[in-house]
């Protein structure tokens, strides 16, 4: 059994690596200039940091490795500049990239760039540059002559592979994550690790309570409906839960908020209750439940319907088994057979469903936490996406991926508890 768990863990490690790798590359490529975001953050006294200080830009880029290449190696044009990341101004960086793409000559492109810098040329974002457009720039006649005699344009059409080694942004970020350092938030300049754990607690709290309620209600309801031969009750329950399952979460959340405000119902709709020392435990507990009521309804109803259908389908499949016919031939009641014999075998497919419902709850928390202003992972990720704060988005991605993988690992372990045949097979392999 231990060998099986160890084997599964070794499979999960490269999976997690690939998730973080693709997430890092996609998010960092699509985000804003991180140095510019850090320079425009608001300090503690409310003043803005001076973004024109070039030395401060270089210090920030060096401190947080923004002046390093993105990955261990890069597949680019043969004419690409290896140190392009050290050009901190994004407009200048794009201009220099287009310049090398047109000329195919790194030395000539750097020479033109330095001349433009000395003449205080105003760089603008450019998607492409033609040779005639470059000649119109304020550069010397000698440089124009070199440009006309340039014969390296062909290098822009050939691929080139550059090796950056371990001194790249992804490696520094990965080492930081493994050591508990998730980077710094571009929104407020605070370390992400100082805020992620409290937000993870709230998300896991709501997800755990929701999962427990969904399983308890759906399994009990499926057992009750399957224990009776009342087809009308089964049809009514199926139609009702299909209707509930089809309701969009955001629509139901907005509808409940509208009902609470329209009918003046005394139920908190936003945020969470902060425990107060002057109130008793049960008073604080009851106030917390009032704040959690509406979010828990939205968190639970869809999963409850899905679990009910899966468990009831598992019971119906088991009812055609030989051991069920044997139990009925002995004169056992349907209620006894379903609860004592069928239910445990029907639980085996539910284990896989658990590993699928858990990430769904965490992923669905984005909408619910934003609507009800819950300070969880979903709200944190939403704010990070809005502000293009990629350290926050990447951290939430890592935590969600780890929870997903742990869900599958727990499902594999629970299989051995639910089915003795699987357990004996594992012990035999060990």
Secondary structure, 3 states (H helix, E strand, C coil): CHHHHHHHHHHHHHHHHHHHHHHHHHHHHHCCCHHHHHHCCECCCCCECCCCCHHHHHHHHHHCCCCCECCCEEEEECCCCCCHHHCCCHHHHHHHHHHHHHHCCHHHHHHHHHHHHHCCCCCCCCCCCCHHHHHCCCCCHHHHHHHHCCCCHHHHHCEEEEECCCCEHHHHHHHHHHCCCCCECCCCCCECHHHHHHHHHHHHHHHHHHHHHHHHHHHHHHHHHHHCCCHHHHHHHHHHHHHHHCCCHHHHHHHHHHHHHHCCCCCCCCCCCCCCCCCCHHHHHHHHHHHHHHHHHHHHHHHHHHHHHHHHHHHHHHCCCHHHHHHHHCCCCHHHHHHHHHHHHHCHHHHHHHHHHHHHHHHHHHHHHHHCCCCCHHHHHHHHHHCCCHHHHHHHHHHHHHHHHHHHHHHHHHHHHHCHHHHHHHHHHC
